[in-house]
Amino acid sequence: MQDTTVEIQYCVPCGHLPRALDIQKSLLEHFGRRIEGVKLKTGGDGIFTIKVAGEQVYDKSQEFDLQQLIEKIEAKAGAPA
């Protein structure tokens, strides 16, 4: 099984924690045990990025689409059991 850890790095001073928590919850509910986990990583300078298995799949300059993010993670996590 590939490493399917998701990492959300967010800017603390910018107040991005609620958004990061919402995304974390959505991903955990959708994937359950098919992913290793969803790690929140603090940051600054306006950062808001999402990585899957170390590969960046989203940054705040892009339009956020949860379904598209789920599809990118599905490609790494494999089909549902």
C-alpha positions in Angstrom: 0.0 0.0 0.0 1.3 3.4 -0.9 1.8 6.1 1.6 -1.5 8.1 1.4 -0.9 10.6 4.1 -2.6 13.9 3.4 -0.9 17.0 4.8 -2.7 20.3 5.0 -0.4 23.3 5.8 -2.3 26.4 6.8 -1.4 30.0 7.9 -2.2 30.4 11.6 -2.2 34.2 11.7 -4.6 34.3 8.6 -7.2 32.2 10.4 -7.2 29.3 8.0 -7.5 26.7 10.8 -11.4 26.3 10.5 -11.0 25.6 6.7 -8.2 23.1 7.3 -10.3 21.3 9.9 -13.3 21.2 7.6 -11.3 19.7 4.8 -9.6 17.3 7.3 -13.0 16.1 8.5 -14.4 15.7 5.0 -11.4 13.6 3.9 -11.4 11.4 7.0 -15.2 10.7 6.6 -14.8 9.9 2.9 -11.7 7.7 3.0 -11.8 6.2 6.5 -8.9 3.7 6.8 -8.0 3.8 3.1 -5.6 6.7 3.9 -2.9 6.8 6.5 -4.3 10.1 8.0 -4.7 13.8 7.5 -2.0 15.8 9.2 -2.4 19.5 9.9 0.8 21.5 9.7 1.0 25.1 11.0 2.6 27.8 8.8 2.6 31.5 8.1 2.9 33.9 5.2 -0.6 33.2 4.0 0.1 29.5 3.1 -2.6 27.0 2.4 -1.5 23.9 0.6 -2.5 20.3 0.5 -0.1 17.4 -0.2 -0.8 13.7 -0.8 2.1 11.4 -0.2 4.4 14.4 -0.3 3.1 15.6 -3.7 1.4 19.0 -3.7 -2.1 18.8 -5.1 -3.5 22.1 -4.1 -2.4 25.6 -3.1 -4.6 28.7 -2.4 -4.0 30.2 -5.8 -6.2 27.5 -7.3 -10.0 27.3 -7.1 -10.8 24.8 -4.3 -12.9 21.8 -5.4 -13.3 19.1 -2.8 -14.5 16.5 -5.4 -11.4 17.1 -7.5 -9.2 16.8 -4.4 -10.9 13.5 -3.5 -10.3 12.2 -7.0 -6.6 13.0 -6.7 -6.4 11.1 -3.4 -8.4 8.2 -4.9 -5.8 7.8 -7.5 -3.2 7.3 -4.8 -5.4 5.4 -2.3 -6.9 2.9 -4.7 -10.5 1.8 -5.1 -12.8 1.4 -2.1 -12.6 -1.9 -0.3 
